[in-house]
Amino acid sequence: MRVAAIQYRPPKGVPAEARIALAEAVDQAGRDGARLIVCPEMATTGYIWPDAAAITPHAEPGQGPTAAALGPVAARHGAWVFCGFAEREGAALYNSVLVLDPRGTCAGVYRKVMLYSADQAWARPGSQRMQVQTEHGDVVPGICMDLNDPGFTAVLHQQAPRFCAFSTNWVDEGEDPLPYWRQRLFPWRGWLIAANSWGEDTGTWFTGLSTILGPDGAAHARAAREGDEILVVEID
């Protein structure tokens, strides 16, 4: 089977346009044979928001417009899709990942547990880890700052999933994040599917360099620092 990481920079605060672009990218990955497809963190809205009032108009429930846009594409290709979005449940807001199964239905929502400073301006932390059982092996979703959380890496080490679906907006600090990702993941030996954003958002820059990292510690595919890109890798 094949897996895919979609590097994508959404138009800020225009989720309807982002959903169209994401659906096209997921469809292309599916046509390229990918059956497990990962999109970036906050892929429908952009990442930096000053407060809850600013992002609330763009937030949505798990079974909302993003599920409606990507679900038929997931079903068309029989693919699992993981996509970051701003989730709204009642008055609560979360930085979340939507999980779509091969029928195109919402199989769950994972909420980021360890919040970055930019999240704290508007989001509540999640409280539960998630492990998704698929026909290709178990998948643990993670969102960006989660990789710094010992509780998250403990889940990887103890439960030993085959895949980590890593949706991120990794901040550009002038260094390639791959050595740090390897360090944080050790000794887990699975497939990291890291889908990142790129470019600038309200004065913050993101690294790009989306990566599909194998159990052997090798980067089997990497995106450029800038530009939308689809990475697809064949899994033995």
N, C-alpha and C positions, 0 to 999 in steps of 0.2 A: 504494500500500500504506500501511498504518498502523503506527506504532510506539507502544510504551507504556512508561511508567515507573511502577513500583508503589512508592509510599511506604508503609512498613510498620514498625511497632514490634513485634517479637516478644515473647512472654511469656518472661521470662528462664529459661533452662534447661529449657524444656518443648518440645523440638523436635517431638514428635508433634502437639501443638496448633498449632504454627507451620506445619507442613506442610499441615494442613487449611486454614488461613486462606490460605496462599500459593496452594494449588491453586484455591481459590475465586476469589482475585483474578486469577490467571492465566486462569482460565476466563472471568471477566467481561471481561477485556481481549481475549481471543480472540473472544468474542461481539460485542464492539464493533469487531471487524475487525482488531485488531493482529496482525501476523505476525512482529514482533520485539519481545520483551517482556523488560524488565530489572527484576530485584528487588534489594533492598539487599544490602550487605555483611553477612555473618554473619546472614543473615535467618532462620535456624532456631534460633538460640541466644541472641541478644543478644551484645554486643561485649566488655564488660569482664570479664576473667577473671584472677585473681591468679597462676595458674601452670598448668602442663600437667596436673597431677593434677586440678584443678578442672574443666577442660573436656574431658578425655579421655572421660568417659562419654557426652558429647553429640556427639563427633566421629564421622565415618563415612567410608567409602571413596567414591570418585566414583560408582561404581555401587551406591549404597546406598539407604537409605530415602527420601531426598529425590528421587533420580532415579526411584524407584518411584512416588512420589506425584505428581510433576509431569510425568513422561514421558507418561502417557496423556492428560493435558490438552493438552500440546504437540501430540501426534498428532491429537487431536480437531479442532484448529484449524489444523493444518499450520503451526505457528509455531516459530520459534527462541526459546528461553528461556534467559536467563542469570540464575543465582541464587547469591548468596553463601552459603557454608556453612563449617563447620569440618571440614577434611579430615584423615583419618588414613590414613597408609600405613605399615604396620608400626608402629614406635615413633615415627615422625616425624609432626608435626602442622603443618598449613599453614592460613593464611587464604586461602581459594580461592573461585573461581567455577565452578559447574557449567554446562556448555554442553550443551543438549539440542537436537537437530535436529528437523525437522518430522515425523519418524517416531516421535519420542519416545525415541530412543536417545541415549546419552551420546556426544557428539561430541568430548569432551575436557574437561579441567579446567585452568583457569589459576590459578597460584599467585602471590599478591601478592609482588612483588619488593622494593619499598621498604617496610619495616615501620615503623609508628608505634610510639611507646614502649609503648603498651598491647599491641601484638602481640608485642613482644620478650619479654614475660613468659612466653610459651608457644609461639610459632610459629617455625618456620624460614622463611627467605626463599626464595621461588622463584628460579629461575635463568634462565628462558626467557620471552620474550614470545610472544604468540599472535596470529595473524591467521586469522580464520575466514572461509572463502569461502562465501557464501550466494547464493541466486538473486536476492537484493535488493541485493547489493553486499557488499564485504568489511567485516568487523567486527573491531575490536581491542578486547578486553576490558581494563578497568583497574579497580583497586580503590583507592579513596580516596587514600592517601598516594602512590600511584604518580604522581599528577598533579604532585607536587613533584620527580619524578625526571627529570633531563634525558634519560636513556636512553629513558624512556617517551614523552616528547613528541617525541623524535627519530624514533621509530617512526611516530608520526602524521604528522610533517612529510615523512618520506622515503617512506613507503609509501602515504600518502594514502588511507586507507580511507574508505568512505562513512560509516561509523558508528563511534562509540566507545560501547560498552556499559559504563557507569560505575556500578559498585556501590559504595556508600559509606556510611559512618557519619561524616559531616562534623561535627566538634566545633563547638559553638556558642561563638564568641568575640565575640558581640555585633554581628557585621557580616554583611550579606548576602554569601555567598561568590561570587555570580555574576560580579562584576567581576574577581575573582581568577581564576576559572575561564577567563574570556575571555582574560585576560593570559597564562595558562600555555598555552593552546591555540594562540594566534597563532603563525604564520600559517596553521595548518591550517584548512581550511574544509569541515567535514563536519557530521554530526548527532551531538551529544552527548546521550545518553540517560542522565541522571543520576538514579538511584533511591536515595533517602536514607532513613535512619531519623529518628526524632524523639523528643522527650521525654528522660527521664532514665534512666540505667543506672549504678547503683553510684556515684552522685555526679558522673557526667559527663553533660552535656547535648548533644543533637544538634539541628541546625538545622532539620530538615524542608526545606521549599523545594525539593523535587525539581523538576527542570527538564528540558524538552526544548528544546535550544538548536540553532538552525538554522545552516546555512552562511552565512547573511546576518548572523549575530551576534545575531539577535533570539531572545528567549525565546518560543517558540510555545506553551508551556504551563508553568505553575508551580503547585506545590502550596502549601498553607498551611504555616505554621511548625509546626503541631500537627495530628495526626489522620492516620489511614490514608486513602490517596487513590490513585486510578488516573488517570493522565494518558494520553490517547490523542491522537495527532496524525496527520493525513493528510500523506503525503510525496508531492510531485510526482514 
